[in-house]
Amino acid sequence: EEFRRGIERLAATLGYEIAEDGISVTAEKGEKIGVSYQNGAAVIYYRERVQLYRGIGLLLENLKKSASFEIVENDFFVNVSTMIDASRAAVPSVESAERLLDRLALMGYSSILLYTEDVIELEDRPYFGYMRGRYTKAELRALDAYALSLGIELIPAIQCLGHMERFLCGESGAKYRDQGAVLLVGEDATYDLIERMLASVCECFTTKRLIIGFDEAGGLGMGAYFKKHGYREAIDIYCEHLGRVVEMTRRRGLDPIIFSDMFFSTADPQGGYYNPNVTFSDLIKGRVPKEVTLCYWDYNNGSYEMYD
């Protein structure tokens, strides 16, 4: 019964019918992952909820090939995830996102990152995501509930420093702007904006995991911040802001995740994203709050050695 919504939804996707006189399918929860079929009866073995839907896909695929079979899968990763970029060019509708979740469930994905810059609804901020296809809170709650029904953790990804150019370019965002895409740190108005973002996320998502961005904030402290405070090292501004935002997530019981490139780019004389020869002082390492998870992103390299 607890799997009914997902099973009924996938019936439309995969073209099967739920009936009393069809193939008998039972599910066994344990350490084994896979599916077996013999004499008109199938057993799906799963550890996590989403693996049951993965098993349905494997069953239907292999029914076309063989009269009997047993498939056992060995998972190399505890968590398999992908990120949906909902902030560039198009925001997937709820229906489109649900169709994507269906297919990711069939592939055994256990979590999805929903990347949103300004395309979420904020209380008393009508121009946040204006004309950008932003999600309402009701839509985000619906997506979260649907993902959970498939056993998928929907993880919000927002930006609390850089990548905010779409919102900052307008008059309503001017007071939050350091320069270009970077928020003006150290200002009460900026932290009020971030607080509203965190409040919206907590209203809409079940998970406690949250990506707060902090990547590619080039020019940090070189715009309005520079005019007000003068020159300061970017890494000092960065770490102070990180500590303040993490304290905000701590009060809400969240588990913050940041993209780690700024530590590399500020330590690299060439300003590169991920120079493997960069070294970090104990001072810098000591300024990363212990509860922060560092996320390595890098989709520009073709070198196995670099990723290794």
Sequence and secondary structure as in RCSB ss.txt:
>XXXX:A:sequence
EEFRRGIERLAATLGYEIAEDGISVTAEKGEKIGVSYQNGAAVIYYRERVQLYRGIGLLLENLKKSASFEIVEND
FFVNVSTMIDASRAAVPSVESAERLLDRLALMGYSSILLYTEDVIELEDRPYFGYMRGRYTKAELRALDAYALSL
GIELIPAIQCLGHMERFLCGESGAKYRDQGAVLLVGEDATYDLIERMLASVCECFTTKRLIIGFDEAGGLGMGAY
FKKHGYREAIDIYCEHLGRVVEMTRRRGLDPIIFSDMFFSTADPQGGYYNPNVTFSDLIKGRVPKEVTLCYWDYN
NGSYEMYD
>XXXX:A:secstr
 TTHHHHHHHHHHHT    SSS EEEEEESS  EEEEETTEEEEEESSHHHHHHHHHHHHHHHTT SSEEEE   
S S  EEEEE SSS    HHHHHHHHHHHHHTT  EEEEE SS B  TT TTTTTTTT B HHHHHHHHHHHHHT
T EEEEE  SSSS HHHHTSGGGGGGEEETTEE TT HHHHHHHHHHHHHHHHH S SEEEEE    TTTTSSHH
HHHH    HHHHHHHHHHHHHHHHHHTT EEEEE HHHHHHHSTT  S  TT    HHHHHTS TT EEE    S
   HHHH 
